[in-house]
Amino acid sequence: MVSAKQLHELQETDTVAAEKDTELKEVRARLADGKPIAAATQKASQLDAQAEAQSKSRNSAQVAVRQMQDKMKEIDGKLYGGGITNARELTAFEEERQFLQTQLGEEEDRLLELMVVVDDLQESRDDAVKALKGLEARREIEVPQLQHSQAVLEKELAQLAADRKQLTPKIPPQYLATYESLRKTRGGRAVARLDKARGICLACRIALPAKDLQRAKASREIVQCNSCHRILYVE
Ligand SMILES: [Zn+2]
């Protein structure tokens, strides 16, 4: 005798297995997902490269400023050292000094700007490195937890598969086929409980014809709902 109870049990097993399978897929996806760390690594290294490049420009500007300052001292030495008496020569040096002063002012402005840029970039890079370290530390804790969940879920799924193997030989192939096809088309729910008192299928909430209700209540054969075609199970 085929009992809807066995099909109901099979459905319970399959439903739990489907949930565990989804969970396992999520766990595996999270284990394989190295994207956040890869993105954080890339960001930190890009900022580091930018800070490095701007530091070089800042250093060049520092050298240029120093050279100009030295040159100024040299000119000042000549202008105010009393060695030059020729008026035309004095004018030429004064003009050169004027020109150099303008250049020096511009270079000093550029240096100041670069110093600010370098400071900002270094700060951003330090923040990015800190964020990356934080991600890596969290990952270090997360990975063993995920691996544990994975192992537990795999074990549970193996047990559920074994349970299924025990259940299916007891069910005639034609009912098993009906069950499988209904599971696919009825959102994983092939077996529905029957409300004996009210005579309704608890999946679609539609009343059964009296004749079907009698047959279902007798539980001697598999009865399907007249409306949604689910296999009816009487508790
Ligand atoms: Zn129904």
Boltz pocket constraint, residues with backbone or C-beta under 6 A from the ligand:
constraints:
  - pocket:
      binder: B
      contacts: [[A, 192], [A, 201], [A, 202], [A, 203], [A, 204], [A, 205], [A, 206], [A, 225], [A, 226], [A, 227], [A, 228], [A, 229], [A, 230]]
      max_distance: 6.0
